[in-house]
Structure formats: C-alpha cells, structure tokens
Amino acid sequence: MLNVKSVKWFLPVLLLFLMPGCSTTEKCAQKTESSVQEAEAHVKNAPYRVRGKRYTPMSVADALQYHETGYASWYGGKARRLKTSSGEYINPQRSMTAAHKTLPMPCKVKVTCLETGKSTVVRINNRGPFHSNRLIDLTTAAASRIGLHRRGVSRVRLEVISVGDGPHEVSAR
C-alpha cells in the first residue's frame, strides 16, 4: 500500500521522465544543395515596392550565410493583433517575431543587443523597417527580451539560424 509521502515523491519523478516525450522540437535539414532548393520553393521572397523603392529579398543560400550589425527598433506598442506581410496575425506583446527588408520569410534570426549583451531568437515574418538606418524591427515582446524596449533604437548583431518552416526548414550551420 502506498502512503502519502511516497506518492508526493513519485509523481514529480514520473513527470520528469514523461515530459521529454511531449517535446515538439523538429530537427532542421542540413544545408545541402537539394534542401536549399526545396526551401527556396517554400519561402516568400518575391520582390516588392514600398514608397517607390524596389526591394528584392535574398535567396535561401545567401540568407543562410547572412550576418550583419546595425540598428534595431521595435513596433507593436499596445496593439493586440497585427497582420504581417506574410499574412499571419500576431500579438506583438507576445510574439517573438520581427520585420526585415530582404531576408526570406520565414526565417529564424538570433538578435544580440550590443549594449546589453542579451540575445533572443526571432522569426522573420514581416517586411520593414523602412528607415534608412534601421536593420530590423522587433515586436514589443522581442525588444523587451533583449532590453531594447526602453531604449527605442539600439545597435544589434543579426545571425541567421535557419530559413523555412517545418519540413522545409534548413539550418544555417
């Protein structure tokens, strides 16, 4: 017969063993020519125009090599629902997403704030920022995570982690 003390101990240990089975992480494809070509067919990278200027998103192969340092800003404010360029609706106060002018959508990027040293991974699903000196626009949630929210604009380093989604996701490394 089980007593109360053994049940209190047994349940947390059982949960520790069962939790890894609940994981939803998927492995990214390795960066091979065929995986890059397949991802190319499943990302949004058509040229577009804003205020008379034409932007041409980079290829998947170029994006997988991409890293840059520049200025980041944030958007979303108190909005609870915004439609992105990719057609998704996000809550900028919760979504770890960002806007970039030329990276293919979707892709995941590591953003490091050079002033705070904090970093986070965001999913590019929007276009912008359309200011000449800005590299990336983070949602309120992502900006808060790296200490950018109170600063408004800050220098950051970007490194592409992967391009594409689900079975069409290709890792940069």
N, C-alpha and C positions, 0 to 999 in steps of 0.2 A: 504494500500500500504506500502511495506517495504522500509525503507530508507537504505542508505549505512552503517550507524553506527550500526543498528540493525543486518544487515547481517554479519558484521565483528565479532560481538559478538556471534551470533547464531551458526555459522559454527564451531568454536573451541569447543563449548559446545556439539554440536551434535556429533562431532568426539570422544569426551571423553566417551560418552555413547555407541558408536558403537564399539570402539576398543576392549573391553573385549570379544566381540563375535568373534574376529579374532584370539584369542589365540589358540595355538596348543599344549599346555601342556597336557600330559596324566598322569593319576594317576597310580602309581605303585601298583602292587598287594601286599597285606600284606604278611608277612613272615609266611606262613603256610606250612605244610609238602607237600601238593599237589602242591602249587605254586612253591616251591623249586624244586620238581621233574620235573615239566613242564619246568622250566627254565633250568634245567640240560640238558634236551634233545635239547635245542636250543642254547647252548653256545659252543665255541671252547675250549676244554680242554683236547685234546689228548696229550700224552707225545711226546716229540721231543728231538732231539740231536743237539748240537752246539759244534764244536771243540772237539768231543769225549765225552762230558759231557751230561748226560741224565737229562732232566727237566720234572717233572710231575706237571702240573697245578693243583691247589686245586679244591675241589668240590665247588659247589654253596653254600652249607651250611657252609663250612669253610670260604669261601670268605665273606659271609655276616657278619661274626664275626671279620674280619681282620682289624687290625690297627697296624702300625709299624712306628718307627722312624729310619731314616738312611740318606744316601746321595743321592741327585738327581743331574743329569746332563741334558744337553739338546742336541738335534740333529736337523738337517734340514738345518742349515745355510741359504744360499740364494736360495736353491732349491725351485722350484715352484710346483713340482709334485713328490711324492714318493709313492711307493707301499708298503703297510704294510703287516705284517704276516697274517692279517685277509683277505687279498685280496683287501682291499679298497685302493683307491688312495687319497692322502691328499696333501694339500698345507701347509707345516709346518709353514709358516709365518701367516697363518690364522686359522688353525685347532687347537682346544683345545683338543688335544689327547696326549697319552703317551704310552710308552712301559714298560711292567713289565714281569719278567721271569715266574711267576707262577699264577697270577690272571687269572680267566677265561675271555675270550673275547666274547662279550663286557661286560664291567662293568664301572660304574662311580665311581670316587675316588676324595675325597676332599684332595688337597695337600696344606699344610701350610708351608711356608718357615720360619724356626725358627729364622733366622737372621733379616728378615724384618717384620715378623708378618702377611704378606699378604697371602691370600689363594685364591684358584680357584678350580673349579670342572673340571676334565678332563675325557675323555672316553678312556679306555684302549682298543687299537685295534692293538697293535704291541708287539713283543717279544724283550726283552733286558732289561736293558743294560747288556752286558756280561763282565763286570768288577767285580772283586770280592768284591769291597767295595761299589758298587752302588745299590741302591734300585729301582730307577725309572729313566726313560729317558723321558723328556718332549719335546714337539715340541717347536720351537722358540717362537711361539705365547704364549703358556702356561708359558714358562720360563720368558718371558718379563712381563707377568701379575703379577707374584709374586716377581719380582726383582731378579731373578736368572740369567737372560740372560747375564749380565755384569760380574757376579761372576764366571760362568762356572760350579762350583760344590758348593753345599750348603746343610746343614742339613735340612731335611723336616720331617713332620709328615704326614702319609697317613691314611685316614679313608675311607672305602668302603661305598658308598652311596646306590648303587643298583647294581644288576647283571642282565644281559639280556637286550633285547630291546623290544620296543613296547608292545604288549600284553603279552610278556613273561618276562617282567621286574619285578623283585622282590626287594622291598625296604629293606634295612638293618635295619631299625628302626621300 
